[in-house]
Every structure is written in C-alpha cells, then in structure tokens.
C-alpha cells in the first residue's frame, strides 16, 4: 500500500510539473504547397550483375558470401585448375613441336633457293619447299593461338569481381561441380541506386517529359534527394504504364536494392491545411490532436489526415479549421487535461 501511495504521489507531482509549464502550440495554416502525384516504387542498383562460370570444373574455394564487400579485381571464387593446367601443357607442347617444324621448313626452303639458283633443282621442287614452309608457319600460328586460348581458359579458374560492390546472392557451394554458364554469384554497386516507378499513361502529360520528383521512404520516415529523372520512351502493353527511373545521389546511405519507396511527382500547386506531424496523437485506430483555446485549455479532437510533407508537416482533411491552435506535444497536453 505504501509503495502504491508513493507511486501515485510521484505521478501527481510529475503531472503538476507538466501542467505548470505552458503548452507549446502551432497554428493550423492553409498554405499553397506543391501538388504531387504519388507512385509506389522499388529501389534497384544501377549496376548489378550475375557472374557465371566460363569454364567447367569443381569449385575449389568460395572466398566471399552474401553481404560481403568486394573490391574491383578481387578473386571471389576459384575453380579447380587441374584440367586447365593439362590443357595448357598440351598446347605448349604443340607450340614447341610446330615451332621446330617451322624452323626445319625454313632451313629447307632457304637451301632450295640456293640450289635453284645454281640450277641443281627444278622450279617445282622450289615451289614445294616454299609451300612446306608456309604450311609450317600457319601451323605454328594455329598452335600459338591454341596456347593462348588454353592460357585464357586457365585464367577463368579464378573468378574476378568486375567492379566494387556487395555480394547479394551466392548460388554455389564448396566442392560443387559447375559447367560453362552456371551462375555463381550476384552482386551490386551500392554507390549508384535508382528508383523504378510505373506511371499510368494518362498521367504522363501532367508530370511532363522532365519531371520533378521527391522520394519518401515511409518505413524510415525519411525523404531522399533526387539527382535526375528519366522517362523511358516505351510503355507496357499490359498495364498501359511507362517506367520512370529516378536516380539517387551517389553513395546514398541506408538505402538498398529491393526497398519500398514512394515517389512524389510535382504536377502543380494547391492549398492544404497543414499542422506539424508532432502534434498528431495515434492510439490504435484513433488519430487525434489536442486543440488549445485562448485560455490555454486543451481538448482532444479526432482528425482525418492526408499526406506528409518532407518538412515534417501533415495535411488535415477533416477535423480542424484554419486559425485554430494545436499542441505540438500531445502527451504533455493530455497530462494537463487529466489534472
């Protein structure tokens, strides 16, 4: 009983302290603001790619996993190079063999030229020696090209990151057998992101070919700046909508591909009744504000709200009139009313 009594006394003192302080208020204002058309969108990376196997073999090492950051040129995965080494050794042997044949054919052709000059052999013999030399030269080039191809195939055993980014998916495990074309890893560059939004055809004329837009991330209560907006010159025949790409500034922190956002395209001006977002009290399904009269008394009133602006204000659709004042700290106002 003593503990409960002490708690009630403390609560009473706290309520009195809040009640003693004047309640801060804000004026309900009717202002001209930007009229917008809102479309849901999804964040995607401007640069994203899936790296596939360019050679068959068994996965020898997986050096990165999902969520890891990778620098450009880093080895992200290795494939067993035993088969590639054998193919390269065979190609090198063929190069040596063809080079020896070329040297022999060259010497024979040079001797034939000297003997023809001394009229010891016929023109036909000289022509044959020349043809043998040219054939040996062509064979040497083919062997060298084969060796280069084998060396290139061996380089494919080390899978390289094409650009700096983050690994978003891994499709293989250590020891797994892969073939040419098998997807290995997917990654994206987090420094360059954009929003993909589909705008109905009937709205294209309103937003214009060079639209102005703002991006809202509702779950984070955050607004993003926009670097540029591009309207794609094509439409989807099924949905009759056109894709609009909204590019974000470089290195936008806290935003990742796949996130849900809301894109607001400017289509004109309109007047809205606005109050600070901090004045709104939300309790379950009840949305209300404390309206403060000239004598400082506060009364709870339900309201119907619209969109939130990037300046932290919210539109009032019903429940308030221009010129009224609302408490910007509904908790403090509520405690003062209870007292």
Secondary structure per residue as TSV (DSSP state, phi and psi in degrees):
chain	resnum	aa	ss	phi	psi
A	1	X	-	360.0	-44.4
A	2	X	H	-62.4	-38.9
A	3	X	H	-64.1	-43.0
A	4	X	H	-65.2	-38.2
A	5	X	H	-64.5	-41.7
A	6	X	H	-63.6	-37.4
A	7	X	H	-65.5	-42.2
A	8	X	H	-66.2	-38.2
A	9	X	H	-64.3	-42.9
A	10	X	H	-64.1	-41.1
A	11	X	H	-64.5	-38.7
A	12	X	H	-64.0	-41.7
A	13	X	H	-64.8	-40.1
A	14	X	H	-64.7	-41.3
A	15	X	H	-64.0	-41.5
A	16	X	H	-62.9	-38.2
A	17	X	H	-64.9	-43.5
A	18	X	H	-64.8	-42.3
A	19	X	H	-65.8	-30.1
A	20	X	H	-68.7	-28.3
A	21	X	S	-82.3	141.5
A	22	X	-	-67.3	144.2
A	23	X	-	-83.1	123.4
A	24	X	-	-72.4	136.3
A	25	X	E	-127.7	165.1
A	26	X	E	-134.2	146.8
A	27	X	E	-82.2	135.6
A	28	X	-	-76.8	115.3
A	29	X	E	-118.0	143.5
A	30	X	E	-102.5	107.9
A	31	X	E	-126.0	154.9
A	32	X	E	-83.7	122.2
A	33	X	E	-128.6	174.2
A	34	X	E	-72.6	127.6
A	35	X	E	-83.3	132.9
A	36	X	E	-127.5	157.3
A	37	X	E	-116.5	120.4
A	38	X	E	-99.5	136.4
A	39	X	E	-135.0	134.4
A	40	X	E	-71.2	144.2
A	41	X	E	-143.1	175.1
A	42	X	E	-131.1	139.8
A	43	X	E	-79.8	136.7
A	44	X	E	-140.4	157.7
A	45	X	E	-82.9	138.2
A	46	X	S	-65.1	-38.2
A	47	X	S	-115.2	112.3
A	48	X	E	-146.3	141.8
A	49	X	E	-152.6	154.6
A	50	X	E	-110.1	120.7
A	51	X	E	-85.5	128.3
A	52	X	E	-114.6	160.7
A	53	X	-	-71.6	135.9
A	54	X	S	-108.2	4.6
A	55	X	S	-150.8	149.1
A	56	X	-	-83.8	147.8
A	57	X	E	161.7	179.9
A	58	X	E	-95.7	137.5
A	59	X	E	-66.6	120.8
A	60	X	E	-94.6	-35.4
A	61	X	E	-155.2	136.9
A	62	X	E	-114.2	110.5
A	63	X	-	-94.6	-14.4
A	64	X	-	-137.3	156.3
A	65	X	-	-130.3	179.0
A	66	X	T	-59.8	132.7
A	67	X	T	93.9	-13.2
A	68	X	-	-77.0	145.3
A	69	X	E	-91.0	137.2
A	70	X	E	-125.2	137.6
A	71	X	-	-89.4	156.3
A	72	X	T	-62.5	131.7
A	73	X	T	89.1	-5.1
A	74	X	-	-73.0	146.5
A	75	X	E	-79.1	120.8
A	76	X	E	-101.9	-18.0
A	77	X	E	-161.8	146.1
A	78	X	E	-122.3	139.9
A	79	X	E	-111.1	141.9
A	80	X	-	-53.2	127.4
A	81	X	-	-99.8	10.0
A	82	X	H	-58.3	-49.5
A	83	X	H	-64.4	-39.4
A	84	X	H	-66.5	-37.7
A	85	X	H	-63.9	-40.9
A	86	X	H	-65.5	-41.5
A	87	X	H	-64.1	-38.5
A	88	X	H	-68.2	-40.1
A	89	X	H	-62.7	-42.1
A	90	X	H	-62.9	-39.9
A	91	X	H	-65.9	-40.4
A	92	X	H	-63.0	-38.4
A	93	X	H	-65.0	-40.0
A	94	X	H	-65.6	-36.2
A	95	X	H	-63.4	-44.9
A	96	X	H	-63.0	-41.2
A	97	X	H	-64.6	-46.8
A	98	X	H	-67.8	-31.9
A	99	X	H	-68.4	-39.1
A	100	X	H	-64.6	-42.0
A	101	X	H	-63.5	-36.9
A	102	X	H	-65.4	-43.3
A	103	X	H	-61.9	-41.8
A	104	X	H	-65.3	-43.1
A	105	X	H	-65.8	-34.4
A	106	X	H	-66.6	-45.4
A	107	X	H	-63.1	-41.1
A	108	X	H	-64.0	-38.6
A	109	X	H	-68.1	-40.5
A	110	X	H	-64.7	-41.6
A	111	X	H	-63.3	-40.0
A	112	X	H	-64.1	-36.3
A	113	X	H	-63.6	-42.8
A	114	X	H	-65.9	-42.8
A	115	X	H	-68.1	-33.6
A	116	X	H	-68.5	-36.7
A	117	X	H	-64.2	-31.4
A	118	X	T	-90.5	4.3
A	119	X	T	62.3	34.9
A	120	X	S	-89.9	-22.2
A	121	X	S	-128.9	163.5
A	122	X	-	-85.9	171.1
A	123	X	H	-64.0	-34.6
A	124	X	H	-64.7	-39.6
A	125	X	H	-64.9	-39.8
A	126	X	H	-65.1	-42.2
A	127	X	H	-62.3	-38.1
A	128	X	H	-66.1	-40.9
A	129	X	H	-63.8	-37.4
A	130	X	H	-67.4	-42.2
A	131	X	H	-64.7	-39.1
A	132	X	H	-63.2	-38.7
A	133	X	H	-66.5	-45.3
A	134	X	H	-64.8	-37.6
A	135	X	H	-66.3	-40.1
A	136	X	H	-65.8	-36.6
A	137	X	H	-66.1	-41.7
A	138	X	H	-65.8	-39.7
A	139	X	H	-65.5	-37.2
A	140	X	H	-64.7	-39.3
A	141	X	H	-65.4	-41.5
A	142	X	H	-63.5	-40.1
A	143	X	H	-65.8	-40.5
A	144	X	H	-63.9	-40.1
A	145	X	H	-64.9	-39.6
A	146	X	H	-63.2	-38.1
A	147	X	H	-66.1	-38.3
A	148	X	H	-65.1	-39.4
A	149	X	H	-65.0	-39.3
A	150	X	H	-66.0	-39.9
A	151	X	H	-65.1	-38.8
A	152	X	H	-65.7	-41.8
A	153	X	H	-61.9	-37.8
A	154	X	H	-65.1	-36.1
A	155	X	H	-65.4	-24.4
A	156	X	T	-71.7	-10.4
A	157	X	T	-70.6	-19.6
A	158	X	E	-105.7	110.3
A	159	X	E	-83.2	121.8
A	160	X	E	-104.8	143.1
A	161	X	-	-72.4	125.1
A	162	X	S	-71.5	-24.8
A	163	X	S	-157.8	165.4
A	164	X	S	-70.5	138.4
A	165	X	E	-178.5	-160.0
A	166	X	E	-122.9	136.0
A	167	X	E	-74.7	124.6
A	168	X	E	-106.6	-17.8
A	169	X	E	-158.2	144.9
A	170	X	E	-127.4	125.1
A	171	X	-	-105.6	-0.4
A	172	X	-	-130.8	161.4
A	173	X	-	-122.3	162.1
A	174	X	T	-57.8	132.3
A	175	X	T	86.7	-5.4
A	176	X	-	-74.2	144.0
A	177	X	E	-87.7	128.9
A	178	X	E	-120.8	154.2
A	179	X	-	-120.5	171.0
A	180	X	T	-60.7	129.3
A	181	X	T	94.6	-7.8
A	182	X	-	-67.9	123.2
A	183	X	E	-63.3	134.6
A	184	X	E	-109.4	-55.8
A	185	X	E	-145.1	151.6
A	186	X	E	-119.3	137.8
A	187	X	E	-143.8	167.0
A	188	X	E	-145.2	158.5
A	189	X	-	-94.7	109.8
A	190	X	T	-73.3	-8.1
A	191	X	T	-79.6	-20.8
A	192	X	S	-125.4	105.1
A	193	X	E	-122.7	158.7
A	194	X	E	-148.6	162.7
A	195	X	E	-106.4	134.2
A	196	X	E	-107.2	117.3
A	197	X	E	-128.1	141.4
A	198	X	E	-105.1	116.8
A	199	X	E	-104.6	129.2
A	200	X	E	-57.9	149.1
A	201	X	H	-60.5	-36.0
A	202	X	H	-69.5	-13.1
A	203	X	H	-97.1	-8.7
A	204	X	H	-61.9	-38.6
A	205	X	H	-64.7	-34.1
A	206	X	H	-72.9	-40.3
A	207	X	H	-81.1	-20.1
A	208	X	-	81.5	169.9
A	209	X	T	-79.8	-19.5
A	210	X	T	-123.0	70.2
A	211	X	-	-72.0	155.1
A	212	X	-	-105.6	134.4
A	213	X	E	-141.9	156.6
A	214	X	E	-131.3	147.1
A	215	X	E	-116.3	129.7
A	216	X	E	-113.7	135.4
A	217	X	E	-107.9	94.2
A	218	X	G	-57.9	-42.2
A	219	X	G	-65.9	-28.2
A	220	X	G	-97.6	-2.8
A	221	X	T	51.9	51.2
A	222	X	E	-138.0	144.7
A	223	X	E	-113.5	140.3
A	224	X	E	-111.8	144.8
A	225	X	-	-76.2	158.1
A	226	X	-	-117.9	130.8
A	227	X	S	-83.9	-44.6
A	228	X	E	-162.3	160.8
A	229	X	E	-130.4	132.8
A	230	X	E	-127.9	125.8
A	231	X	E	-94.4	120.0
A	232	X	E	-69.1	137.3
A	233	X	E	-82.0	44.5
A	234	X	E	-155.6	161.0
A	235	X	E	-131.2	155.6
A	236	X	E	-84.3	121.6
A	237	X	T	-67.8	-23.8
A	238	X	T	-82.9	-44.8
A	239	X	T	-98.5	-8.8
A	240	X	T	55.2	42.8
A	241	X	E	-128.0	159.1
A	242	X	E	-117.4	137.1
A	243	X	E	-79.2	133.4
A	244	X	E	-119.6	128.2
A	245	X	E	-103.9	121.9
A	246	X	E	-108.6	108.9
A	247	X	E	-84.3	133.1
A	248	X	-	-92.2	159.8
A	249	X	-	-60.5	157.5
A	250	X	T	-65.5	140.5
A	251	X	T	60.1	47.9
A	252	X	-	-74.5	115.9
A	253	X	T	-79.3	145.6
A	254	X	T	79.5	6.3
A	255	X	-	-117.7	133.9
A	256	X	-	-133.4	156.5
A	257	X	T	-58.3	141.1
A	258	X	T	95.1	-10.8
A	259	X	-	-71.1	144.6
A	260	X	E	-83.9	133.7
A	261	X	E	-138.2	170.9
A	262	X	E	-126.6	123.3
A	263	X	E	-99.5	127.8
A	264	X	E	-110.0	111.7
A	265	X	E	-94.1	132.0
A	266	X	E	-74.8	126.8
A	267	X	E	-126.6	5.0
A	268	X	E	155.6	-157.4
A	269	X	E	-125.4	148.7
A	270	X	E	-155.1	160.5
A	271	X	E	-97.0	134.0
A	272	X	E	-132.3	148.2
A	273	X	E	-87.9	118.0
A	274	X	E	-121.1	145.6
A	275	X	E	-137.6	160.6
A	276	X	E	-64.0	143.2
A	277	X	G	-64.5	-27.6
A	278	X	G	-69.0	-15.5
A	279	X	G	-80.6	-11.3
A	280	X	-	-84.1	132.4
A	281	X	E	-109.8	121.5
A	282	X	E	-115.7	120.4
A	283	X	E	-133.5	104.6
A	284	X	T	57.9	-118.4
A	285	X	T	-94.0	0.4
A	286	X	E	-90.3	127.8
A	287	X	E	-121.6	118.6
A	288	X	E	-148.2	170.3
A	289	X	E	-136.8	159.9
A	290	X	E	-96.4	115.5
A	291	X	E	-89.3	126.8
A	292	X	E	-104.2	127.2
A	293	X	-	-87.3	-176.3
A	294	X	T	-64.9	-26.0
A	295	X	T	-90.1	3.2
A	296	X	S	90.1	0.9
A	297	X	-	-77.2	140.2
A	298	X	E	-113.1	136.0
A	299	X	E	-130.7	135.3
A	300	X	E	-76.5	134.0
A	301	X	E	-139.9	131.0
A	302	X	E	-73.7	146.0
A	303	X	-	-136.6	161.5
A	304	X	E	-116.1	126.6
A	305	X	E	-110.2	160.2
A	306	X	E	-114.6	-133.9
A	307	X	E	-82.2	155.0
A	308	X	E	-96.7	138.8
A	309	X	-	-91.9	164.7
A	310	X	T	-71.1	-11.3
A	311	X	T	-91.2	9.1
A	312	X	S	83.6	19.3
A	313	X	E	-108.6	159.5
A	314	X	E	-133.5	143.9
A	315	X	E	-79.5	137.7
A	316	X	E	-103.9	118.7
A	317	X	E	-89.9	-31.7
A	318	X	E	-159.4	149.8
A	319	X	S	112.9	-18.4
A	320	X	-	-134.4	159.3
A	321	X	-	-125.4	158.0
A	322	X	T	-61.1	137.1
A	323	X	T	98.1	-17.8
A	324	X	-	-71.7	163.0
A	325	X	E	-118.2	141.4
A	326	X	E	-124.9	150.0
A	327	X	E	-74.6	133.7
A	328	X	S	-88.0	-1.0
A	329	X	-	-130.4	82.8
A	330	X	H	-62.9	-27.5
A	331	X	H	-66.4	-45.3
A	332	X	H	-65.1	-40.1
A	333	X	H	-65.6	-39.1
A	334	X	H	-64.2	-39.0
A	335	X	H	-67.4	-35.2
A	336	X	H	-68.2	-36.8
A	337	X	H	-65.8	-42.3
A	338	X	H	-62.6	-32.2
A	339	X	-	-69.4	360.0
